[in-house]
């Protein structure tokens, strides 16, 4: 897997499971532009941030042995890898 740039957000496509038991949303896989689908190994932490009129859902995940952060923007319904 290519390295993550911690200073920028990259738009990605995410397959997520919504409304499962106690977790309302859980990202399962994501795809970066021009790459194969990457599986999320483990969901480490979730949090909600309110920024102005926007709600960001933040998911700290484990991908193999690497940590990453996926963010879901409620305004435009987009996912970003940070």
mmCIF file of the N, C-alpha and C atoms, coordinates in Angstrom:
data_MODEL
# 
_entry.id   MODEL 
# 
loop_
_atom_site.group_PDB 
_atom_site.id 
_atom_site.type_symbol 
_atom_site.label_atom_id 
_atom_site.label_alt_id 
_atom_site.label_comp_id 
_atom_site.label_asym_id 
_atom_site.label_entity_id 
_atom_site.label_seq_id 
_atom_site.pdbx_PDB_ins_code 
_atom_site.Cartn_x 
_atom_site.Cartn_y 
_atom_site.Cartn_z 
_atom_site.occupancy 
_atom_site.B_iso_or_equiv 
_atom_site.pdbx_formal_charge 
_atom_site.auth_seq_id 
_atom_site.auth_comp_id 
_atom_site.auth_asym_id 
_atom_site.auth_atom_id 
_atom_site.pdbx_PDB_model_num 
ATOM 1   N N  . UNK A 1 1  ? 0.845   -1.185 0.000  1.00 0.00 ? 1  UNK A N  1 
ATOM 2   C CA . UNK A 1 1  ? 0.000   0.000  0.000  1.00 0.00 ? 1  UNK A CA 1 
ATOM 3   C C  . UNK A 1 1  ? 0.883   1.237  0.000  1.00 0.00 ? 1  UNK A C  1 
ATOM 4   N N  . UNK A 1 2  ? 0.500   2.206  -0.763 1.00 0.00 ? 2  UNK A N  1 
ATOM 5   C CA . UNK A 1 2  ? 1.253   3.450  -0.817 1.00 0.00 ? 2  UNK A CA 1 
ATOM 6   C C  . UNK A 1 2  ? 1.097   4.220  0.486  1.00 0.00 ? 2  UNK A C  1 
ATOM 7   N N  . UNK A 1 3  ? 2.074   5.074  0.770  1.00 0.00 ? 3  UNK A N  1 
ATOM 8   C CA . UNK A 1 3  ? 2.046   5.825  2.021  1.00 0.00 ? 3  UNK A CA 1 
ATOM 9   C C  . UNK A 1 3  ? 0.924   6.863  2.031  1.00 0.00 ? 3  UNK A C  1 
ATOM 10  N N  . UNK A 1 4  ? 0.540   7.275  3.233  1.00 0.00 ? 4  UNK A N  1 
ATOM 11  C CA . UNK A 1 4  ? -0.505  8.267  3.416  1.00 0.00 ? 4  UNK A CA 1 
ATOM 12  C C  . UNK A 1 4  ? 0.141   9.613  3.693  1.00 0.00 ? 4  UNK A C  1 
ATOM 13  N N  . UNK A 1 5  ? -0.369  10.658 3.054  1.00 0.00 ? 5  UNK A N  1 
ATOM 14  C CA . UNK A 1 5  ? 0.096   12.006 3.318  1.00 0.00 ? 5  UNK A CA 1 
ATOM 15  C C  . UNK A 1 5  ? -0.744  12.573 4.445  1.00 0.00 ? 5  UNK A C  1 
ATOM 16  N N  . UNK A 1 6  ? -0.147  12.763 5.591  1.00 0.00 ? 6  UNK A N  1 
ATOM 17  C CA . UNK A 1 6  ? -0.898  13.175 6.773  1.00 0.00 ? 6  UNK A CA 1 
ATOM 18  C C  . UNK A 1 6  ? -1.373  14.621 6.722  1.00 0.00 ? 6  UNK A C  1 
ATOM 19  N N  . UNK A 1 7  ? -0.886  15.406 5.756  1.00 0.00 ? 7  UNK A N  1 
ATOM 20  C CA . UNK A 1 7  ? -1.269  16.816 5.685  1.00 0.00 ? 7  UNK A CA 1 
ATOM 21  C C  . UNK A 1 7  ? -2.372  17.093 4.672  1.00 0.00 ? 7  UNK A C  1 
ATOM 22  N N  . UNK A 1 8  ? -2.780  16.087 3.920  1.00 0.00 ? 8  UNK A N  1 
ATOM 23  C CA . UNK A 1 8  ? -3.789  16.301 2.891  1.00 0.00 ? 8  UNK A CA 1 
ATOM 24  C C  . UNK A 1 8  ? -4.892  15.265 3.001  1.00 0.00 ? 8  UNK A C  1 
ATOM 25  N N  . UNK A 1 9  ? -6.043  15.632 2.453  1.00 0.00 ? 9  UNK A N  1 
ATOM 26  C CA . UNK A 1 9  ? -7.158  14.694 2.362  1.00 0.00 ? 9  UNK A CA 1 
ATOM 27  C C  . UNK A 1 9  ? -7.253  14.208 0.938  1.00 0.00 ? 9  UNK A C  1 
ATOM 28  N N  . UNK A 1 10 ? -7.495  12.931 0.775  1.00 0.00 ? 10 UNK A N  1 
ATOM 29  C CA . UNK A 1 10 ? -7.645  12.330 -0.539 1.00 0.00 ? 10 UNK A CA 1 
ATOM 30  C C  . UNK A 1 10 ? -9.039  11.720 -0.631 1.00 0.00 ? 10 UNK A C  1 
ATOM 31  N N  . UNK A 1 11 ? -9.778  12.077 -1.649 1.00 0.00 ? 11 UNK A N  1 
ATOM 32  C CA . UNK A 1 11 ? -11.123 11.545 -1.816 1.00 0.00 ? 11 UNK A CA 1 
ATOM 33  C C  . UNK A 1 11 ? -11.043 10.074 -2.215 1.00 0.00 ? 11 UNK A C  1 
ATOM 34  N N  . UNK A 1 12 ? -11.837 9.229  -1.553 1.00 0.00 ? 12 UNK A N  1 
ATOM 35  C CA . UNK A 1 12 ? -11.845 7.798  -1.819 1.00 0.00 ? 12 UNK A CA 1 
ATOM 36  C C  . UNK A 1 12 ? -13.280 7.289  -1.904 1.00 0.00 ? 12 UNK A C  1 
ATOM 37  N N  . UNK A 1 13 ? -13.432 6.117  -2.505 1.00 0.00 ? 13 UNK A N  1 
ATOM 38  C CA . UNK A 1 13 ? -14.716 5.430  -2.524 1.00 0.00 ? 13 UNK A CA 1 
ATOM 39  C C  . UNK A 1 13 ? -14.706 4.422  -1.381 1.00 0.00 ? 13 UNK A C  1 
ATOM 40  N N  . UNK A 1 14 ? -15.782 4.398  -0.593 1.00 0.00 ? 14 UNK A N  1 
ATOM 41  C CA . UNK A 1 14 ? -15.838 3.524  0.578  1.00 0.00 ? 14 UNK A CA 1 
ATOM 42  C C  . UNK A 1 14 ? -17.078 2.649  0.508  1.00 0.00 ? 14 UNK A C  1 
ATOM 43  N N  . UNK A 1 15 ? -16.889 1.380  0.868  1.00 0.00 ? 15 UNK A N  1 
ATOM 44  C CA . UNK A 1 15 ? -18.024 0.487  1.074  1.00 0.00 ? 15 UNK A CA 1 
ATOM 45  C C  . UNK A 1 15 ? -18.176 0.371  2.588  1.00 0.00 ? 15 UNK A C  1 
ATOM 46  N N  . UNK A 1 16 ? -19.353 0.742  3.070  1.00 0.00 ? 16 UNK A N  1 
ATOM 47  C CA . UNK A 1 16 ? -19.577 0.761  4.522  1.00 0.00 ? 16 UNK A CA 1 
ATOM 48  C C  . UNK A 1 16 ? -20.845 0.003  4.866  1.00 0.00 ? 16 UNK A C  1 
ATOM 49  N N  . UNK A 1 17 ? -20.884 -0.485 6.074  1.00 0.00 ? 17 UNK A N  1 
ATOM 50  C CA . UNK A 1 17 ? -22.046 -1.181 6.609  1.00 0.00 ? 17 UNK A CA 1 
ATOM 51  C C  . UNK A 1 17 ? -22.755 -0.218 7.549  1.00 0.00 ? 17 UNK A C  1 
ATOM 52  N N  . UNK A 1 18 ? -24.010 0.085  7.259  1.00 0.00 ? 18 UNK A N  1 
ATOM 53  C CA . UNK A 1 18 ? -24.773 1.029  8.068  1.00 0.00 ? 18 UNK A CA 1 
ATOM 54  C C  . UNK A 1 18 ? -25.790 0.296  8.922  1.00 0.00 ? 18 UNK A C  1 
ATOM 55  N N  . UNK A 1 19 ? -25.941 0.754  10.177 1.00 0.00 ? 19 UNK A N  1 
ATOM 56  C CA . UNK A 1 19 ? -26.973 0.238  11.063 1.00 0.00 ? 19 UNK A CA 1 
ATOM 57  C C  . UNK A 1 19 ? -26.731 -1.167 11.545 1.00 0.00 ? 19 UNK A C  1 
ATOM 58  N N  . UNK A 1 20 ? -25.491 -1.516 11.869 1.00 0.00 ? 20 UNK A N  1 
ATOM 59  C CA . UNK A 1 20 ? -25.167 -2.855 12.332 1.00 0.00 ? 20 UNK A CA 1 
ATOM 60  C C  . UNK A 1 20 ? -24.913 -2.829 13.839 1.00 0.00 ? 20 UNK A C  1 
ATOM 61  N N  . UNK A 1 21 ? -25.757 -3.479 14.598 1.00 0.00 ? 21 UNK A N  1 
ATOM 62  C CA . UNK A 1 21 ? -25.672 -3.595 16.051 1.00 0.00 ? 21 UNK A CA 1 
ATOM 63  C C  . UNK A 1 21 ? -25.451 -2.226 16.701 1.00 0.00 ? 21 UNK A C  1 
ATOM 64  N N  . UNK A 1 22 ? -24.414 -2.078 17.494 1.00 0.00 ? 22 UNK A N  1 
ATOM 65  C CA . UNK A 1 22 ? -24.168 -0.842 18.243 1.00 0.00 ? 22 UNK A CA 1 
ATOM 66  C C  . UNK A 1 22 ? -23.385 0.190  17.436 1.00 0.00 ? 22 UNK A C  1 
ATOM 67  N N  . UNK A 1 23 ? -22.860 -0.197 16.284 1.00 0.00 ? 23 UNK A N  1 
ATOM 68  C CA . UNK A 1 23 ? -22.103 0.729  15.447 1.00 0.00 ? 23 UNK A CA 1 
ATOM 69  C C  . UNK A 1 23 ? -22.989 1.177  14.290 1.00 0.00 ? 23 UNK A C  1 
ATOM 70  N N  . UNK A 1 24 ? -23.385 2.450  14.258 1.00 0.00 ? 24 UNK A N  1 
ATOM 71  C CA . UNK A 1 24 ? -24.283 2.904  13.187 1.00 0.00 ? 24 UNK A CA 1 
ATOM 72  C C  . UNK A 1 24 ? -23.652 2.887  11.798 1.00 0.00 ? 24 UNK A C  1 
ATOM 73  N N  . UNK A 1 25 ? -22.321 2.985  11.717 1.00 0.00 ? 25 UNK A N  1 
ATOM 74  C CA . UNK A 1 25 ? -21.633 2.952  10.427 1.00 0.00 ? 25 UNK A CA 1 
ATOM 75  C C  . UNK A 1 25 ? -20.245 2.363  10.635 1.00 0.00 ? 25 UNK A C  1 
ATOM 76  N N  . UNK A 1 26 ? -19.870 1.455  9.738  1.00 0.00 ? 26 UNK A N  1 
ATOM 77  C CA . UNK A 1 26 ? -18.548 0.848  9.817  1.00 0.00 ? 26 UNK A CA 1 
ATOM 78  C C  . UNK A 1 26 ? -17.973 0.708  8.413  1.00 0.00 ? 26 UNK A C  1 
ATOM 79  N N  . UNK A 1 27 ? -16.864 1.417  8.110  1.00 0.00 ? 27 UNK A N  1 
ATOM 80  C CA . UNK A 1 27 ? -16.239 1.262  6.798  1.00 0.00 ? 27 UNK A CA 1 
ATOM 81  C C  . UNK A 1 27 ? -15.607 -0.128 6.676  1.00 0.00 ? 27 UNK A C  1 
ATOM 82  N N  . UNK A 1 28 ? -15.860 -0.799 5.557  1.00 0.00 ? 28 UNK A N  1 
ATOM 83  C CA . UNK A 1 28 ? -15.336 -2.146 5.338  1.00 0.00 ? 28 UNK A CA 1 
ATOM 84  C C  . UNK A 1 28 ? -14.157 -2.162 4.374  1.00 0.00 ? 28 UNK A C  1 
ATOM 85  N N  . UNK A 1 29 ? -14.285 -1.444 3.265  1.00 0.00 ? 29 UNK A N  1 
ATOM 86  C CA . UNK A 1 29 ? -13.212 -1.341 2.277  1.00 0.00 ? 29 UNK A CA 1 
ATOM 87  C C  . UNK A 1 29 ? -13.208 0.068  1.701  1.00 0.00 ? 29 UNK A C  1 
ATOM 88  N N  . UNK A 1 30 ? -12.095 0.436  1.077  1.00 0.00 ? 30 UNK A N  1 
ATOM 89  C CA . UNK A 1 30 ? -12.032 1.707  0.361  1.00 0.00 ? 30 UNK A CA 1 
ATOM 90  C C  . UNK A 1 30 ? -11.148 1.540  -0.860 1.00 0.00 ? 30 UNK A C  1 
ATOM 91  N N  . UNK A 1 31 ? -11.327 2.452  -1.813 1.00 0.00 ? 31 UNK A N  1 
ATOM 92  C CA . UNK A 1 31 ? -10.556 2.403  -3.049 1.00 0.00 ? 31 UNK A CA 1 
ATOM 93  C C  . UNK A 1 31 ? -10.028 3.799  -3.362 1.00 0.00 ? 31 UNK A C  1 
ATOM 94  N N  . UNK A 1 32 ? -8.720  3.876  -3.504 1.00 0.00 ? 32 UNK A N  1 
ATOM 95  C CA . UNK A 1 32 ? -8.090  5.112  -3.948 1.00 0.00 ? 32 UNK A CA 1 
ATOM 96  C C  . UNK A 1 32 ? -8.139  5.149  -5.465 1.00 0.00 ? 32 UNK A C  1 
ATOM 97  N N  . UNK A 1 33 ? -8.065  6.328  -6.035 1.00 0.00 ? 33 UNK A N  1 
ATOM 98  C CA . UNK A 1 33 ? -8.130  6.485  -7.494 1.00 0.00 ? 33 UNK A CA 1 
ATOM 99  C C  . UNK A 1 33 ? -7.014  5.682  -8.162 1.00 0.00 ? 33 UNK A C  1 
ATOM 100 N N  . UNK A 1 34 ? -7.419  4.823  -9.099 1.00 0.00 ? 34 UNK A N  1 
ATOM 101 C CA . UNK A 1 34 ? -6.452  4.049  -9.868 1.00 0.00 ? 34 UNK A CA 1 
ATOM 102 C C  . UNK A 1 34 ? -5.859  2.856  -9.148 1.00 0.00 ? 34 UNK A C  1 
ATOM 103 N N  . UNK A 1 35 ? -6.387  2.495  -7.982 1.00 0.00 ? 35 UNK A N  1 
ATOM 104 C CA . UNK A 1 35 ? -5.844  1.372  -7.217 1.00 0.00 ? 35 UNK A CA 1 
ATOM 105 C C  . UNK A 1 35 ? -6.918  0.337  -6.948 1.00 0.00 ? 35 UNK A C  1 
ATOM 106 N N  . UNK A 1 36 ? -6.485  -0.820 -6.468 1.00 0.00 ? 36 UNK A N  1 
ATOM 107 C CA . UNK A 1 36 ? -7.415  -1.876 -6.093 1.00 0.00 ? 36 UNK A CA 1 
ATOM 108 C C  . UNK A 1 36 ? -8.062  -1.554 -4.749 1.00 0.00 ? 36 UNK A C  1 
ATOM 109 N N  . UNK A 1 37 ? -9.128  -2.275 -4.466 1.00 0.00 ? 37 UNK A N  1 
ATOM 110 C CA . UNK A 1 37 ? -9.843  -2.089 -3.211 1.00 0.00 ? 37 UNK A CA 1 
ATOM 111 C C  . UNK A 1 37 ? -8.973  -2.539 -2.042 1.00 0.00 ? 37 UNK A C  1 
ATOM 112 N N  . UNK A 1 38 ? -9.004  -1.778 -0.948 1.00 0.00 ? 38 UNK A N  1 
ATOM 113 C CA . UNK A 1 38 ? -8.229  -2.080 0.247  1.00 0.00 ? 38 UNK A CA 1 
ATOM 114 C C  . UNK A 1 38 ? -9.183  -2.391 1.388  1.00 0.00 ? 38 UNK A C  1 
ATOM 115 N N  . UNK A 1 39 ? -8.921  -3.478 2.084  1.00 0.00 ? 39 UNK A N  1 
ATOM 116 C CA . UNK A 1 39 ? -9.790  -3.903 3.183  1.00 0.00 ? 39 UNK A CA 1 
ATOM 117 C C  . UNK A 1 39 ? -9.391  -3.233 4.496  1.00 0.00 ? 39 UNK A C  1 
ATOM 118 N N  . UNK A 1 40 ? -10.395 -2.781 5.236  1.00 0.00 ? 40 UNK A N  1 
ATOM 119 C CA . UNK A 1 40 ? -10.178 -2.251 6.580  1.00 0.00 ? 40 UNK A CA 1 
ATOM 120 C C  . UNK A 1 40 ? -10.098 -3.446 7.514  1.00 0.00 ? 40 UNK A C  1 
ATOM 121 N N  . UNK A 1 41 ? -8.960  -3.609 8.177  1.00 0.00 ? 41 UNK A N  1 
ATOM 122 C CA . UNK A 1 41 ? -8.741  -4.751 9.048  1.00 0.00 ? 41 UNK A CA 1 
ATOM 123 C C  . UNK A 1 41 ? -9.499  -4.617 10.359 1.00 0.00 ? 41 UNK A C  1 
ATOM 124 N N  . UNK A 1 42 ? -9.479  -3.403 10.926 1.00 0.00 ? 42 UNK A N  1 
ATOM 125 C CA . UNK A 1 42 ? -10.109 -3.199 12.235 1.00 0.00 ? 42 UNK A CA 1 
ATOM 126 C C  . UNK A 1 42 ? -10.545 -1.745 12.395 1.00 0.00 ? 42 UNK A C  1 
ATOM 127 N N  . UNK A 1 43 ? -11.689 -1.555 13.017 1.00 0.00 ? 43 UNK A N  1 
ATOM 128 C CA . UNK A 1 43 ? -12.172 -0.218 13.366 1.00 0.00 ? 43 UNK A CA 1 
ATOM 129 C C  . UNK A 1 43 ? -11.674 0.085  14.768 1.00 0.00 ? 43 UNK A C  1 
ATOM 130 N N  . UNK A 1 44 ? -10.828 1.104  14.893 1.00 0.00 ? 44 UNK A N  1 
ATOM 131 C CA . UNK A 1 44 ? -10.214 1.426  16.178 1.00 0.00 ? 44 UNK A CA 1 
ATOM 132 C C  . UNK A 1 44 ? -11.055 2.397  17.007 1.00 0.00 ? 44 UNK A C  1 
ATOM 133 N N  . UNK A 1 45 ? -11.559 3.450  16.346 1.00 0.00 ? 45 UNK A N  1 
ATOM 134 C CA . UNK A 1 45 ? -12.281 4.499  17.075 1.00 0.00 ? 45 UNK A CA 1 
ATOM 135 C C  . UNK A 1 45 ? -13.153 5.275  16.118 1.00 0.00 ? 45 UNK A C  1 
ATOM 136 N N  . UNK A 1 46 ? -14.278 5.737  16.617 1.00 0.00 ? 46 UNK A N  1 
ATOM 137 C CA . UNK A 1 46 ? -15.142 6.614  15.834 1.00 0.00 ? 46 UNK A CA 1 
ATOM 138 C C  . UNK A 1 46 ? -15.415 7.873  16.641 1.00 0.00 ? 46 UNK A C  1 
ATOM 139 N N  . UNK A 1 47 ? -15.626 8.968  15.942 1.00 0.00 ? 47 UNK A N  1 
ATOM 140 C CA . UNK A 1 47 ? -15.998 10.213 16.603 1.00 0.00 ? 47 UNK A CA 1 
ATOM 141 C C  . UNK A 1 47 ? -16.773 11.091 15.631 1.00 0.00 ? 47 UNK A C  1 
ATOM 142 N N  . UNK A 1 48 ? -17.511 12.018 16.183 1.00 0.00 ? 48 UNK A N  1 
ATOM 143 C CA . UNK A 1 48 ? -18.285 12.966 15.382 1.00 0.00 ? 48 UNK A CA 1 
ATOM 144 C C  . UNK A 1 48 ? -17.757 14.352 15.675 1.00 0.00 ? 48 UNK A C  1 
ATOM 145 N N  . UNK A 1 49 ? -17.499 15.132 14.611 1.00 0.00 ? 49 UNK A N  1 
ATOM 146 C CA . UNK A 1 49 ? -17.033 16.513 14.762 1.00 0.00 ? 49 UNK A CA 1 
ATOM 147 C C  . UNK A 1 49 ? -18.029 17.434 14.069 1.00 0.00 ? 49 UNK A C  1 
ATOM 148 N N  . UNK A 1 50 ? -18.327 18.530 14.726 1.00 0.00 ? 50 UNK A N  1 
ATOM 149 C CA . UNK A 1 50 ? -19.216 19.542 14.161 1.00 0.00 ? 50 UNK A CA 1 
ATOM 150 C C  . UNK A 1 50 ? -18.368 20.744 13.780 1.00 0.00 ? 50 UNK A C  1 
ATOM 151 N N  . UNK A 1 51 ? -18.317 21.039 12.487 1.00 0.00 ? 51 UNK A N  1 
ATOM 152 C CA . UNK A 1 51 ? -17.507 22.132 11.967 1.00 0.00 ? 51 UNK A CA 1 
ATOM 153 C C  . UNK A 1 51 ? -18.449 23.064 11.212 1.00 0.00 ? 51 UNK A C  1 
ATOM 154 N N  . UNK A 1 52 ? -18.817 24.182 11.849 1.00 0.00 ? 52 UNK A N  1 
ATOM 155 C CA . UNK A 1 52 ? -19.802 25.072 11.237 1.00 0.00 ? 52 UNK A CA 1 
ATOM 156 C C  . UNK A 1 52 ? -21.118 24.343 11.094 1.00 0.00 ? 52 UNK A C  1 
ATOM 157 N N  . UNK A 1 53 ? -21.654 24.295 9.895  1.00 0.00 ? 53 UNK A N  1 
ATOM 158 C CA . UNK A 1 53 ? -22.896 23.576 9.649  1.00 0.00 ? 53 UNK A CA 1 
ATOM 159 C C  . UNK A 1 53 ? -22.677 22.172 9.125  1.00 0.00 ? 53 UNK A C  1 
ATOM 160 N N  . UNK A 1 54 ? -21.439 21.689 9.204  1.00 0.00 ? 54 UNK A N  1 
ATOM 161 C CA . UNK A 1 54 ? -21.080 20.387 8.652  1.00 0.00 ? 54 UNK A CA 1 
ATOM 162 C C  . UNK A 1 54 ? -20.812 19.407 9.784  1.00 0.00 ? 54 UNK A C  1 
ATOM 163 N N  . UNK A 1 55 ? -21.272 18.192 9.597  1.00 0.00 ? 55 UNK A N  1 
ATOM 164 C CA . UNK A 1 55 ? -20.953 17.120 10.539 1.00 0.00 ? 55 UNK A CA 1 
ATOM 165 C C  . UNK A 1 55 ? -19.976 16.173 9.853  1.00 0.00 ? 55 UNK A C  1 
ATOM 166 N N  . UNK A 1 56 ? -18.832 15.946 10.499 1.00 0.00 ? 56 UNK A N  1 
ATOM 167 C CA . UNK A 1 56 ? -17.834 15.006 10.002 1.00 0.00 ? 56 UNK A CA 1 
ATOM 168 C C  . UNK A 1 56 ? -17.837 13.775 10.884 1.00 0.00 ? 56 UNK A C  1 
ATOM 169 N N  . UNK A 1 57 ? -17.935 12.620 10.273 1.00 0.00 ? 57 UNK A N  1 
ATOM 170 C CA . UNK A 1 57 ? -17.833 11.357 10.987 1.00 0.00 ? 57 UNK A CA 1 
ATOM 171 C C  . UNK A 1 57 ? -16.431 10.830 10.743 1.00 0.00 ? 57 UNK A C  1 
ATOM 172 N N  . UNK A 1 58 ? -15.679 10.632 11.808 1.00 0.00 ? 58 UNK A N  1 
ATOM 173 C CA . UNK A 1 58 ? -14.269 10.284 11.702 1.00 0.00 ? 58 UNK A CA 1 
ATOM 174 C C  . UNK A 1 58 ? -14.074 8.847  12.188 1.00 0.00 ? 58 UNK A C  1 
ATOM 175 N N  . UNK A 1 59 ? -13.381 8.049  11.369 1.00 0.00 ? 59 UNK A N  1 
ATOM 176 C CA . UNK A 1 59 ? -13.132 6.651  11.679 1.00 0.00 ? 59 UNK A CA 1 
ATOM 177 C C  . UNK A 1 59 ? -11.635 6.402  11.665 1.00 0.00 ? 59 UNK A C  1 
ATOM 178 N N  . UNK A 1 60 ? -11.065 6.070  12.812 1.00 0.00 ? 60 UNK A N  1 
ATOM 179 C CA . UNK A 1 60 ? -9.672  5.641  12.866 1.00 0.00 ? 60 UNK A CA 1 
ATOM 180 C C  . UNK A 1 60 ? -9.682  4.138  12.640 1.00 0.00 ? 60 UNK A C  1 
ATOM 181 N N  . UNK A 1 61 ? -8.939  3.700  11.617 1.00 0.00 ? 61 UNK A N  1 
ATOM 182 C CA . UNK A 1 61 ? -8.971  2.302  11.217 1.00 0.00 ? 61 UNK A CA 1 
ATOM 183 C C  . UNK A 1 61 ? -7.559  1.734  11.118 1.00 0.00 ? 61 UNK A C  1 
ATOM 184 N N  . UNK A 1 62 ? -7.506  0.428  11.109 1.00 0.00 ? 62 UNK A N  1 
ATOM 185 C CA . UNK A 1 62 ? -6.259  -0.293 10.916 1.00 0.00 ? 62 UNK A CA 1 
ATOM 186 C C  . UNK A 1 62 ? -6.352  -0.990 9.569  1.00 0.00 ? 62 UNK A C  1 
ATOM 187 N N  . UNK A 1 63 ? -5.310  -0.815 8.758  1.00 0.00 ? 63 UNK A N  1 
ATOM 188 C CA . UNK A 1 63 ? -5.225  -1.442 7.444  1.00 0.00 ? 63 UNK A CA 1 
ATOM 189 C C  . UNK A 1 63 ? -3.952  -2.273 7.459  1.00 0.00 ? 63 UNK A C  1 
ATOM 190 N N  . UNK A 1 64 ? -4.101  -3.541 7.700  1.00 0.00 ? 64 UNK A N  1 
ATOM 191 C CA . UNK A 1 64 ? -2.919  -4.372 7.934  1.00 0.00 ? 64 UNK A CA 1 
ATOM 192 C C  . UNK A 1 64 ? -2.303  -3.937 9.247  1.00 0.00 ? 64 UNK A C  1 
ATOM 193 N N  . UNK A 1 65 ? -1.110  -3.363 9.166  1.00 0.00 ? 65 UNK A N  1 
ATOM 194 C CA . UNK A 1 65 ? -0.445  -2.840 10.370 1.00 0.00 ? 65 UNK A CA 1 
ATOM 195 C C  . UNK A 1 65 ? -0.387  -1.319 10.407 1.00 0.00 ? 65 UNK A C  1 
ATOM 196 N N  . UNK A 1 66 ? -0.945  -0.678 9.374  1.00 0.00 ? 66 UNK A N  1 
ATOM 197 C CA . UNK A 1 66 ? -0.918  0.781  9.288  1.00 0.00 ? 66 UNK A CA 1 
ATOM 198 C C  . UNK A 1 66 ? -2.213  1.389  9.815  1.00 0.00 ? 66 UNK A C  1 
ATOM 199 N N  . UNK A 1 67 ? -2.071  2.512  10.502 1.00 0.00 ? 67 UNK A N  1 
ATOM 200 C CA . UNK A 1 67 ? -3.247  3.252  10.954 1.00 0.00 ? 67 UNK A CA 1 
ATOM 201 C C  . UNK A 1 67 ? -3.601  4.291  9.901  1.00 0.00 ? 67 UNK A C  1 
ATOM 202 N N  . UNK A 1 68 ? -4.894  4.519  9.745  1.00 0.00 ? 68 UNK A N  1 
ATOM 203 C CA . UNK A 1 68 ? -5.368  5.526  8.798  1.00 0.00 ? 68 UNK A CA 1 
ATOM 204 C C  . UNK A 1 68 ? -6.641  6.132  9.358  1.00 0.00 ? 68 UNK A C  1 
ATOM 205 N N  . UNK A 1 69 ? -7.069  7.213  8.744  1.00 0.00 ? 69 UNK A N  1 
ATOM 206 C CA . UNK A 1 69 ? -8.299  7.878  9.166  1.00 0.00 ? 69 UNK A CA 1 
ATOM 207 C C  . UNK A 1 69 ? -9.179  8.099  7.947  1.00 0.00 ? 69 UNK A C  1 
ATOM 208 N N  . UNK A 1 70 ? -10.423 7.654  8.052  1.00 0.00 ? 70 UNK A N  1 
ATOM 209 C CA . UNK A 1 70 ? -11.427 7.896  7.026  1.00 0.00 ? 70 UNK A CA 1 
ATOM 210 C C  . UNK A 1 70 ? -12.432 8.884  7.590  1.00 0.00 ? 70 UNK A C  1 
ATOM 211 N N  . UNK A 1 71 ? -12.792 9.886  6.790  1.00 0.00 ? 71 UNK A N  1 
ATOM 212 C CA . UNK A 1 71 ? -13.766 10.889 7.224  1.00 0.00 ? 71 UNK A CA 1 
ATOM 213 C C  . UNK A 1 71 ? -14.935 10.915 6.250  1.00 0.00 ? 71 UNK A C  1 
ATOM 214 N N  . UNK A 1 72 ? -16.139 10.964 6.803  1.00 0.00 ? 72 UNK A N  1 
ATOM 215 C CA . UNK A 1 72 ? -17.355 11.073 6.004  1.00 0.00 ? 72 UNK A CA 1 
ATOM 216 C C  . UNK A 1 72 ? -17.940 12.456 6.222  1.00 0.00 ? 72 UNK A C  1 
ATOM 217 N N  . UNK A 1 73 ? -18.099 13.219 5.128  1.00 0.00 ? 73 UNK A N  1 
ATOM 218 C CA . UNK A 1 73 ? -18.618 14.582 5.175  1.00 0.00 ? 73 UNK A CA 1 
ATOM 219 C C  . UNK A 1 73 ? -20.121 14.536 4.909  1.00 0.00 ? 73 UNK A C  1 
ATOM 220 N N  . UNK A 1 74 ? -20.920 14.956 5.876  1.00 0.00 ? 74 UNK A N  1 
ATOM 221 C CA . UNK A 1 74 ? -22.379 14.871 5.747  1.00 0.00 ? 74 UNK A CA 1 
ATOM 222 C C  . UNK A 1 74 ? -22.943 15.913 4.771  1.00 0.00 ? 74 UNK A C  1 
ATOM 223 N N  . UNK A 1 75 ? -22.186 16.933 4.445  1.00 0.00 ? 75 UNK A N  1 
ATOM 224 C CA . UNK A 1 75 ? -22.665 17.968 3.538  1.00 0.00 ? 75 UNK A CA 1 
ATOM 225 C C  . UNK A 1 75 ? -22.764 17.453 2.106  1.00 0.00 ? 75 UNK A C  1 
ATOM 226 N N  . UNK A 1 76 ? -21.681 16.883 1.614  1.00 0.00 ? 76 UNK A N  1 
ATOM 227 C CA . UNK A 1 76 ? -21.684 16.414 0.221  1.00 0.00 ? 76 UNK A CA 1 
ATOM 228 C C  . UNK A 1 76 ? -21.608 14.885 0.112  1.00 0.00 ? 76 UNK A C  1 
ATOM 229 N N  . UNK A 1 77 ? -21.724 14.199 1.242  1.00 0.00 ? 77 UNK A N  1 
ATOM 230 C CA . UNK A 1 77 ? -21.725 12.728 1.300  1.00 0.00 ? 77 UNK A CA 1 
ATOM 231 C C  . UNK A 1 77 ? -20.479 12.116 0.680  1.00 0.00 ? 77 UNK A C  1 
ATOM 232 N N  . UNK A 1 78 ? -19.336 12.746 0.939  1.00 0.00 ? 78 UNK A N  1 
ATOM 233 C CA . UNK A 1 78 ? -18.069 12.250 0.392  1.00 0.00 ? 78 UNK A CA 1 
ATOM 234 C C  . UNK A 1 78 ? -17.202 11.653 1.504  1.00 0.00 ? 78 UNK A C  1 
ATOM 235 N N  . UNK A 1 79 ? -16.351 10.725 1.093  1.00 0.00 ? 79 UNK A N  1 
ATOM 236 C CA . UNK A 1 79 ? -15.381 10.090 1.990  1.00 0.00 ? 79 UNK A CA 1 
ATOM 237 C C  . UNK A 1 79 ? -13.990 10.587 1.641  1.00 0.00 ? 79 UNK A C  1 
ATOM 238 N N  . UNK A 1 80 ? -13.157 10.787 2.685  1.00 0.00 ? 80 UNK A N  1 
ATOM 239 C CA . UNK A 1 80 ? -11.773 11.206 2.476  1.00 0.00 ? 80 UNK A CA 1 
ATOM 240 C C  . UNK A 1 80 ? -10.854 10.365 3.348  1.00 0.00 ? 80 UNK A C  1 
ATOM 241 N N  . UNK A 1 81 ? -9.681  10.073 2.801  1.00 0.00 ? 81 UNK A N  1 
ATOM 242 C CA . UNK A 1 81 ? -8.613  9.379  3.517  1.00 0.00 ? 81 UNK A CA 1 
ATOM 243 C C  . UNK A 1 81 ? -7.627  10.427 3.970  1.00 0.00 ? 81 UNK A C  1 
ATOM 244 N N  . UNK A 1 82 ? -7.303  10.433 5.249  1.00 0.00 ? 82 UNK A N  1 
ATOM 245 C CA . UNK A 1 82 ? -6.335  11.425 5.761  1.00 0.00 ? 82 UNK A CA 1 
ATOM 246 C C  . UNK A 1 82 ? -5.196  10.727 6.445  1.00 0.00 ? 82 UNK A C  1 
# 
